[in-house]
């Protein structure tokens, strides 16, 4: 007969039960009371000490809504606290069920691997506690601590499931495919793209587009964007042996299949303007070799590069055996250009240490994750970036695929671990998928981790709700009501929020920048503060989410302004836009460089050869400068560190120098000789 020990800690009291043979309490009717025991018996002292013995055969098999077990025992407890914290010192898939005194009405149930809170009763209730361990060959010690547990408030929103009507092998995208800014459902097969186009009056219309047989399928990731600027969305299939592009024609009725010969074990893929020339490039994480990317020549032709090639223009992940899983392009340092964070997974410490490639705005990327506090050797497949404390910069939740999740606060470009006390530790399950949206439009970003939602409070704290969806999925607005919905495993889950929270949906249309506005920083200024978003293609790990920018504003009934900082350097400001609707912003429609010219800004010498000096400008840590050539193209961009700017690398010609600090914009012309 195999013997197991059960250790329970209930606050302030110690109990003991003698060892049994095959116990009488392996059925509900045999539940035995817990009695005091000496301290120091295995859990944090004082503790319950219980013998857990079994003959190895199935005991009661009664688990309520939990998974049936092979071995279980029942105990009685008069509740002294409102919750129990259950932990296993040697995880063996143990679990706990709490019943009322009759043993027939289930109050709480948890299939616990390491730790879990259970609750749902009142102090003084007579309870039956069932402990089970269905990994019967594992020696397991348990602790159970009584706590005064305050459950999270009711789920802020719920979701109604219905069939998507989508067909295809890979149901993994919510994105506008035809340029009407309504999110469509996209599923992929080897020779077909199935699009469920969202209708303006509600519902969907099916469009099946036959393609030539794809050399690679999106078995690992899918990215989408209009990389040739013809008004219709193109697709990138990240496969296990290579990459395939499906390039949409100019009427949206067909695709051209483009596959290269390169053997690429794709992970996360993205569209991003890597060299900031106004054309969308493509980036693909490589699992077993250095990362690869494709540079767009401006005519929709893509040239392949690998980061370890000396002739490649950029080094963007050069670890010899890869380990690159979750790439995401965001502006973490608020200098108005895109940086690249890569969540890494597997193998030796160096292979699984996360990296950050910081863009200096002048065509240079430098890996500096260690210097800014992000070089964690985690097991992670993706990370969600957003302003979780509403202070105007991007924080990050690094989702663990094994081990513990991490929440990092951005303090002026340096990251501080704020996991403890944030509430995210209540999420004990792992996932490969992590993204961020504001599901209840209260103005605070929420997190999705697998099928769970962590609703944000706007101060780096979250309330965790598990199993909201049946699994990971794609996200966007599938009924044009301003709330984020989900597309998951052939079903859509419509957000049925009943709140009175307000919102705005922003459509970015690039002219000098790429047509989707990918890489733009969007700021929504409200009486309650500023909400920020970065427009991106490819977040999480596998799925493709909406390219539209959704911003909840809570109880605010007005928006002061929406400001878009485009990758080109153009800034557009829309004052007093209408709330609870869509706002279309075309790059350059509201503010030209000429409009910001002022004689109040003195720069000298002018003409200048190597260095510009300036006066009549009050410096601060957030001030940015940008230099444009005579065609309006951005040629330099950086934060302003002192009262001089090195222009020695510029070619001779006429330029405009612009300074931006908050809402203040000043520009002046100069000549470089």
Secondary structure, 3 states (H helix, E strand, C coil): CEEEEEEECECCECEECCCCCCCHHHCHHHCEECCCCCCCCCCCCCCEEEEEEECCCCCCCCCCCCCCCCCEEEEEEECCCCEEEEEECCCCCEEEEEEECCCCCEEEEEECCCEEEEECCCCCCEEEEEEEECCCCCCCCEEEEEECCCCCCCCCCCEEEEECCCCCCEEEEEECCCCCCCCEEEEEECCEEEEEEECCCCCEEEEEEECCCCCCCCCCEEEEECCCCCCCCEEEEECCCCEEEEEECCCCCCEEEEECCCCCCEEEEEEECCCCCCCCEEEEEECCCCCEEEEECCCCCEEEEECCCCCCCCCCCCCCCCCEEEEEEECCCCCCCCEEEEEECCCCCCCCCCEEEEECCCCCEEECHHHHCCCCCCEEEEEEEECCCCCCCCEEEEEEEECCCEEEEEECCEEEECCCCCCHHHCCCCCCCEEEECCCCCCCCEEEECCEEEEECCCCCEEEECCCCCCCCEEECCCCCCCCEEEECCEEEEECCCCCCEEEEEEEECCCCCCCCCCCEEEEEECCEEEEEECCECCCCCCECCCCEEEEEECCCCEEEEEEECCCCCEEEEECCCCCCEEEEECCCCCCCHHHECCCCEEECCCECCEEEEECCCCCCCCEEEEEECCCCEEEEEECCCCEEECCCCCCEEEEEEEEECCEEEEEEEEEC
